[in-house]
Amino acid sequence: MKHAEFLKKFKEGLPLRAFYFFVGPERLPVDAFVQRLSERLGASPLKVWGHDATLEELGSALGGGLFGARRFTYLLWAEEAKALKDAVARLPFTPESPLVAWFSVDERRPEAYLAKRLKRPEEFFKRDAYVVRSPQLDEETFAKWVAKELNIMGIRLKRDLFAELLALLPRDLTHAKQELSKLALYGAEGITAETRREIISFTPEVSGFKAVDEAVAGRPRSLLLALLKPEEALSLLSRGLANLLWALWGVPGAVQPRWKARDYAKLSREFTPRDAAALLRRVLASVVRARRGSSSKIELLRSLLEVER
């Protein structure tokens, strides 16, 4: 079931089930559902992180909380939870104390992931579980979402300022909402271009992509200004270039987020894999030199000067 359809039906009184499996790269829609589920159940979520989740942790909410408080399990990055299969098969989750699991990797389908551990997988997914899928976040959808959030916060921006804001925001809804909340503290009249640059933080991934854009365009000065922490520039640039190589070589699903893959595809007409590999080699060599004691900023400048030649 698609996410929008599921939320609408849930709001209208869709029957509760013991398992809710969300599939998609964005966590914010899952958080929104967990809040609604919490209100409907009168219970609080117990967050468990998939990379080190144990069977005991996944079942700890089943016993309730202090003073008989009701709880349910919210598993993040479920594709990394090795204990999930055993938890689904062995633990007594119920509609009143369910398991909500978020699969952030689209290729990891809950049906295939859990089928071998279930006695009757088709019956299980038809009767006991909901599988909810969120679409990939494209630029048009992201722009509409940002406009909606700004309207809720009472912030009005002219078209050119809105476009500048979009360019700064990370393509992650949870992080983007945090940054918009910071902007709202300044009020509509206090938001200037300088204000936005000062208070909006880049995620490492966004910084890496921006670094590659500036490097490929031959703008080392702009690259340094774009990065909030120049001492991290080498590793960020290496990460962005690695993504560029994946895009140029057509490796499906390797570039994240996918909105950037489209830009890199355009670059491939003039920027060949050989060019990218040469640039990546230089940057990686700079990383090694920097780790041996040289200044990261000096090594970055040296690399970019070599590229410009």
Secondary structure as UniProt FT lines:
FT   HELIX           3..11
FT   TURN            12..13
FT   STRAND          19..23
FT   HELIX           28..41
FT   STRAND          44..49
FT   HELIX           50..52
FT   HELIX           55..59
FT   HELIX           60..63
FT   HELIX           66..68
FT   STRAND          71..76
FT   HELIX           78..80
FT   TURN            82..83
FT   HELIX           84..90
FT   TURN            95..96
FT   STRAND          99..103
FT   TURN            106..107
FT   HELIX           110..115
FT   TURN            116..117
FT   HELIX           121..127
FT   STRAND          129..133
FT   HELIX           139..153
FT   HELIX           159..168
FT   HELIX           173..184
FT   TURN            185..186
FT   HELIX           188..190
FT   HELIX           193..199
FT   HELIX           204..216
FT   TURN            217..218
FT   HELIX           220..226
FT   HELIX           230..232
FT   HELIX           233..248
FT   TURN            249..250
FT   TURN            252..253
FT   HELIX           258..267
FT   TURN            268..270
FT   HELIX           273..291
FT   TURN            292..293
FT   HELIX           296..308
//
